[in-house]
């Protein structure tokens, strides 16, 4: 069974990214309740960007998101928005977090993040595919022979 691709006005695509956010100072601030709330916040935020949260998981000091996005979405802006919205909402809903973990400062996430593209094809498969493509001269020669 093949990959199901999305279709845009002038594109066919399948863009998926693995994103990791880490809690500021690696504090163990994500419990089960906050993790479940973060998942809802991420789903709602991604929906506004016309993107999808394919998978979400968390540990007490970081979380993993598998995000499907469109080609017209600038990934760095999407990630910045996810971090900003989730940090603001989680701090509003759990006002003691700042005092308990972040010395009273308005923090939740570190300033950095991890992101990697992912999909059904490995780099080795792509390299082999590109290497096996015929040059225009080879196609022309093959057409003459046939």
N, C-alpha and C positions, 0 to 999 in steps of 0.2 A: 504494500500500500504506500503510495507516494505522499509527499508533503502537501498539505493544503496551504496554498498561498492566498494572500489578501490581494484584492484588486482596487486600484485607485483610478483616477481619471486617465492618467497616462503612465501608470506603473503597475507592476506586479511585484509583490514583496512579501518577505517574512523576516521581520526584524525583532529580535529577542535579545534582551540584555539581563545579565546577572548583576545585581546591585547589592552592596553591603554598606550599611550605616552602622557606625560605632558610637556608643554613648560616650559623652565627654568624660575624660579622665578614666575611661574604661570602668566607670562605676557600674555596679550591678543594680541598675534602676528599672529593668524590665522584668516584672513579674507576670504571671499568667494573665491577670486582668488587664494590665497595661499592654501586653503583647497582643491580646485579642482586640483591644481598642485600636492599637496601631494598625492592625490589618484592615479594620473597617475604614480608618482614615485614609490609608493608602488606596484602597479600592475606590472610595468616593473621589479622591483627588485625581486618580488616573482616569476615571470615567469622564471627568470634566475636560481632560486632555484628549478624549476619544482613544484612550489606551486601555490595556487590560493587565490586571495582576493575575498571572498564571499560577504562581506559587509564592507562598510566604511562610517563613519560619523564623524563630527567634531564640536567642539564648539570653541570659540575664544582662549581657553587656553589648549585644549587637543583634542586628536582624538582617535576613537575606530576603531579597525580592527577585522574582523572575518576572520581567515586564515585557509585554509585547507592545510595540509602538509603531507609529507611522513614519514614512520617510520625511514628511514635512515637520516633524517634531524635532527640535534641537535637544538632544539628549541631556546636555549639561544644564539647560534651563529647566527641563522636566525634573531632573534630580534635585536641583536647587529648590524648586517649588515643593517637591515632596518633603524635603527636609524642613523647609520653613513652615509649611502648613502643619505637619505632624508635630514639630517641636512646639509651636504656638498652642495648638489644641491640647496636647498632652499636658503642658504646663498649666493651662487654664483649668483643665478638668482635675488635675492633681496638684493643687497649689503648694503642698508641702514638699514637693520634689526638689525645688531649688534650695530650700533650707537644708534638707536631708542629705543631698548629694553634691550640690554645686555651689556651696558657700554663699547662698542667697543670690547668686547671679542668674540671669535669664538664659540658661543653657539647657540643652538636652543632647544634641549630637555634636561630634567633633566637627571641625571645619572641613575635613577631608571625607572621601568616600572611595569605595572600590567599584569599578564597573568593568565588565568583560562582555564582549559579544558572544552569543552562543546560538547554536542552531544544529541542524541535523547533518552537516557536512564538516569534516575535519579539514584543516589547512592542507594536509597531505593529499586528500582527495581533490581539493581545488587546484593545487599545483599540478597534479597528474592530469586533470581535465584540461587545464590551460596548455600544458606542454604537448598534449596529444591533439590539439587543434591544428588543422592544416593551414598553412600560409596561403595567401591568395594565389601564389605561383603554383603551389601543390594542387590546389583545387582546379585551377585552369588546366594543368597538365593532366589531371585525372579525368576531366571532362573531355579532353581531346582523345584520350585512350579509349574511353567508353563510347 
